[in-house]
């Protein structure tokens, strides 16, 4: 531990050091030694809820700048089983959830990518992929993350978390919202041996197929030699959780201007459609692509361990070596019921609401023949592994000068570990027996009503008058994988020289980061193809499953159907049914990006104390210089589009052409000042002012040198479909923020306080999305060109509807008129009749897909490119209080945070234009009731987050994604039989609150997840 001043270490210093490793309390010790008799300071014995909150209060009070903290109630007993769920109790901190569990942290409106997470002061690597980035729902990720996912860490080995809301010169850049430092206990910071073991039985009420009760076990052991020269600590935990959810999603919302019914690029183009409450001429209106109900059954297994060795051969020299390991294994079976909108001549009735962007409340379609209802089954497996090895040398050269050398090498690897080298194995299923559909929109859960007929000729169903597995066959399969690996090597030399009334800090740092993200091509694998050509092929591998009936908090219309099947078994069977299909994910990649960042930094800061009118004050001011060199490199593959059915224009990676490497370099440097002023108006009342400049680097996915996410637009460009793509920008600069904080804090008891704070962040170089209409990689447009124009004229001449369904069919007919299979079906002189049977044959016959030729024009992609073209102001207020009612055992903690920004999303904006808006801004609140007495501990916590903008420019119409307001109630209760044995009970989301998000209005649902409560019962024994 680095001494701050020549003093005798008190019991309070020892207690706080056990929790925090001695870093954040350095100004505390200096101040206490200077202003009071150190032997009179009250000892904080850190055990129990009240004492842990008292320790956190002391940290907040005595730290320089705005710092909040959470401390363990005892070694091995953190307040929540998930770090993110503990952090949400802190003023100004909110979280995002995955399957109901806390994942990434937002601080004062800045999301995970703009916050720095450190472990014992060391920058931690981040890597997150899931579901191979397939986009099948809101949880899938394709890599390129900077945000640390707290769900990878168990809380049992954590002694505390510090949240630095204001920056200092000695804090590494990257945390524009905050720097969050996770602390673990070190053996020589305690003067006693520690050994404990804890066991829990967990029950997630959403579980369907796993174990209703799953185990958790954790243990911690720490020992020190009698002469206090050597110490060892080891902590480990193993957790299993089986859970599920029922949800709904819409694949995309197309937004257009209402115009002439004869205009081909009108989203709903059918003169025979009855339109009720139609939009005005030129008014924006929305059309959903589909409605999908989904189920998920998930198994998670998480292992954490940390070993720390300390050696202190002399009082002034300490060597610390540590190793941290965390691994999170996820397996999920997810399935859907999907009802697509066919549009065109199929649409019979559309009724709109009265929103600014008019949205349908009712749609009816009738089909010439029958179309399918989809039941895709997905299997996802993922492993996330964190490894970190570090060495720290702490040397007090003399009474005035101390040096600390710290080095670590850390890696985070997130990859798919599923069957057939997959992160997601998806097998499309469907029953091609739907003759008409109705959709009912506007409610929280959109619903649908289908008319089924398994006797339609040519569909190959079992014609028994029932919807059963005999009507279900395969369509398209996909085998995808994605991975991200991030490595950080960091070495720091920090020094401190003591002054008469303060200290002078200085240091240098070298940090190298490399992150590689890749995703396999994931090309479509034709099984029964889009028309579900072979119903009944999988026999009893497919079982009925009433998915619409699985919703607990919402009502779906009666008569819907669902099916469930193991996609691994389905694909194994498909290998026999469709010889020649791939046996594993492709070796060709849709992207392969590497970003390297080499940062060199130097800093100094001065801490001084004094008095103004008998009021003590502290000043900490410093300057940090950083220079960063980046190199971005990508392997770029050849891509082509294939038109496979009316709205299925699919991008493929051409594996026959080797990927070509591209690279680019960038360099930038910054001088970052900081100033913290603390004035002690009295022993209880403290005022603070802070100013700093901070950085947050651009997202790794934005720094590549390639284009990706090619979308065909869902139809012909002749009819207004807009192909989309994303392109990166390796020249992006970091976001730069000038930060101002002003606060007043009243500490009227050791464990009680009230505080109010104001903050403002003026940010430049915000990354907006510059949208450019441009060709990319020579990709040609199969939906336009001479063949498409000729087919349009043929349709008009024959009096057929001019829409995507008929255009595709006519183009295929013209292209393959002389093909032997065409002649075999329609004779030597085939004629286009436009019958349902012929359109079905043309759309789904093997080998009749359309690819671009030399006469077709290049695709003009609406390309979203990141750019440092924005500035914005974020401001707000924080109010917090904590109070214990004497010796009654009762206490309360409450806080409210207001966050505002000067740039919002315009929901009535042109859908062809990308927008810049501040995401993540929302008010948050916490109210926690506490009781601790006679061995009993109880806590009831309410957490609320208001509606916030989570995503901009989503889908082909540049829509927003607003997460709707969410609140949750958690409770815990425990009883200590004696100093060794404690039993506990915890309940999370007791009222089963659900999450929902929407686009330009609440009727335009994006995602809905029906969640429920989780419970844990446990026992902890200390030896």
Secondary structure, DSSP 8 states (H G I E B T S, - for coil): ---SSS----HHHHHHHHHHTTSTTHHHHHHHHHHS-GGGS------HHHHHHHHHHHHHHHSSSSEEEEE-SBTTB-SSSBHHHHHTTSTTEEEEEETTEEEEEEETTB-GGGSEEEETTEE-----EEGGG--SSTT-EES---S--GGGSBSTTEEEEEEESS--TTS-S--SS-EEEEEE--GGG-SS-EEEEEEEEEEETT-SSS-SSEEEEEEEEEEE-TTSSEEEEEEEEEEEEEEEEEEEE-S-EEEEE---TT-TT-SS--TT-EEES---TT-EEEEESEEEEEEEEEEEEEEEEEEEEEEEEETTEEEEEEEEEEEEEEEEEEEEEEEE---GGGEEEEEE--SSSEEEEEEEEEEEEEEEEE--EEEEEEEEEEEEEEEEEEEE-SSSEEEEEEEEEEEEEEEE-BTTTBSEEEEEEEEEEEEEEEEE-SSSS-EEEEEE-TT-TTS----SSS-SGGG-EEEEEEEE-EEEEEEEEEEEEEEEEEETTEEEEEEEEEEEEEEEEEEE----EESSTTTT--TTTTGGGSEE--GGGG-SSS---TT---EE--HHHHHHHHHHHSTTS-SS--SSEEEEEEEEEEEEEEEEEEEEEEEETTEEEEEEEEEEEEEEEEEEEEEE--EEEEEEETTEEEEEE-TTS--EEEEEEEEEEEEEEEEEEEEESSSSEEEEEEEEEEEE---GGGSSSSEEEEE--SS-GGGT---EEEE--TT---EEEEEEEEEEEEEEETTEEEEEEEEEEEEEEEEEEEEEEE--TT-B-TTSSHHHHHHHHHHHHHT---SHHHHHHHHHHHHTTT-HHHHHHH-TT------HHHHHHHHHSTT--EE--TTS-B--EEEEEEEEEEEEEEEEEEEEEEEE-TTSSEEEEEEEEEEEES----TTS-TTS------S---EEEEEEEEEETTEEEEEEEEEE--EEEEEEETTTTEEEEE--EEEEEEEEEEESSSSEEEEEEEESTT---EEEESSSTTSEEEEEE---EEEEEEEEE-
